[in-house]
Amino acid sequence: MSVDNVQRLLIFFGLTGSGKSYLASRWAEKNGFAYFNSDVIRKQLVGIVPTQQCRDGINSGFYHPEYSKKTYEEMLNCALGALEDGHPIAILDASFHLQNQRQRVIDTFSRDYQVLFIYCFCSENVTLQRLKKRLAEPDAVSDGRLEVYLDQLKKFEYPVEIPNELLLELDTDASVEHLIARLEDFVTSAPSADRKDASPNQ
């Protein structure tokens, strides 16, 4: 994908099992974009390898809300560092299922960078199949499982605060080739692409 001179931050978000990490990581690898995954950063902060599994209960251990807040702040710091180093696009990959988490990104970045949101979702049947498959993968990075999915589903706040022109909704049941094509079309055609000071709240 060719990029212009506007630096962008892309937020891939959605429930666990939605396919956001697979899509985000594939697209980042394809284009050499800076990519930051919340599961990896969370485990780095506690000094364990990304593939070490953690089965702490909901909102406990290093999945306690305070530790999740630290993880998200570190993600923002990593993205800011990448953009300041000149990367054309930085990608954040996390659930961002609460409005205040997304607003924090907007408040931090929208003055200097174009901020775009990619909401990934799929049918519940596909989600459950993916979560079951993940449990059988010894090198899986994510600790997302059925209990986590159900908790996020209950708490998820739909992104009504994001203007439609800055939000792409992707049903990840589709092929990755189709999803990447839609993603790249969205990025290159997003409004205010020639203005660094464009804000989702303007």
N, C-alpha and C positions, 0 to 999 in steps of 0.2 A: 504494500500500500504506500503510495506517495503521500507525503505530508507537506503542508504549507508552513509558513513561519509562525503560526499560532500554536502556542504550547497548550496542551489539553490534559485535564485529569478526567479519567473515566472510572466510574464507580459501577462495578458489577455486583448486584445485590439480589437477594431472594432467600427463600427458605433452604435449609440444608436438603441436599438431594435434588435441587432444582437444575443442576447442570452448569451453574455459573462458573465454578472453578475450572471445569474442563474446557469450557468455551474461552474463558479469559486467558488461561494459560496457553492454550493452543494459539490464540491470536497474538498474544505477546511474543511467544517464541517465533512465530512466523515472521514477525516484523522487527524483532529485536527491541521491543518496548520494555521500559522498566515495569516490573510486575511485583506486587506485594500481596501476599495471602495471609489472612488473619490467623489461620491455624499454624502456619510456619512461624510467624512472628510471636504468637502466644507461647509456643514451646521454646523458642529461642530465649525469650525473656526469663523462663524458669530453668534454662540450661539443660534441656533434653533435646534429643534428635527429633526431627519432624515426624518420623514414622513411629515413634514410641506412642503406643495407645494409652489413652487415659479414659477411664470409665467413672470419673467423679460424677456425683449426682448433679441434677439440674441446679444451677446457681451455687455450686460449692466447689471447693478446691480452687484450681486456677481458672475455673469457669464462674467464679463468684463475680457478681456485677462490678465490683471495684477493680478486679483484675481484668475483666473485659474492657473496662474504661481505659486502663493503662495500655491494653493491646491496641485499641483503636487510636489512641493518641500516638503511639509509636508508629502505627501505619501512616498517619498523617505526616509525622516527622520524616519518615522514609520517602514518601511521595514528594514532599517539599524539597528535600535534599536532591532527589533525582531531577526535578524540574529546574532547580537552581543550578545544577550541573549542566544543564542544556539539553536534557532529554526532551524530544518533541512530545511524547505522550507518556504519562505515568498511569498505571492501572492499580486500583484498589479492589480487592476481592474479599468480600465478607458479607454477612447476612444484612447488615444495615437495616434491620427490620423495624427500627423505631425512628420516628420522625426527627427526634432531637439528634440522633446520630448523623442523619443525612444533613440536617441544618448546620451542624458543626462543620461539615466539609464545605458547605456553601459559604459560611461565614469566613472560613480560613482561606479559601482559594479563589473565590469568584472575582475578587478585585483585580487579580493579576493573571488569571488563567481561565480558559474556557472549561467549564465543568459540565460533563454530560453523564447521565445516569442510564444504566442498562439493567432493566428489571427482568430477571430470568424466572420462568415458572414452567411447570409441566403438570400433567394429570397426576392425581394421587396414586393411581396404580403404577405409573412409571416411577414416581418418587419412591414408593415402597420397594419396588424391584431394585432400584439403585442402592437404597440403603441396605438391603439384604446382601447384595453383591459386595458392597463395601466392607461389611463385617467379615467376609471371607478373604479379603485382601490383606496380607500381612504387612505390605508396604504402604497402606493407605495413610495419608496425612491427616485427613479429617476425622474427628471423633463424633461427627454427626450420626445419630442413630434415631430409631423410632421415637424414643422419649424426647429427644431434642427437637425433632420435627414437630411433634404435637405441641410442645411448649411454645415454639416459635409461631406455629399456626395460630395459637390462641392469642398471642401478643402482637402479631404483625399489624403494622399500621400502613395502609395503602398510601403510596406517595402522591397524595392530592396536592401537596405543596409544590410539586415540581411542574413547571409548564410543559405541555405536551410536546412542544418543539425541542425540549431538552431531555426528553425521556423516551427511550426505546423499550418496548415490551416484546420479549422474545419467548415464544413457546419452544422450549428446547427438545421437544419430541422430533423436531425437524432435523435434517442432516446438518452436520457441522459446516459443510460447504455452503449450504443455503444460509445458515445463521451468520457466517462470516461475511457473506456478500451483503446481507441486510445491514450488518453492523458497519461495514466500511462505507456503504451508501449513506447511512445515518450520520456518521462522523463528518464526511466530506460535505454534506448538504445542510448541516445544522446551522441555524441562523446566528448572526453576529460572529461568524468564524473569523472575521477580519478585525475583531475588537478584543483586546485582552481584558478590558474592564467590564465585559458583559457579565451581568449577574442574573441568576435564575429568578431573583426577586424583583428585577426591574420591570 
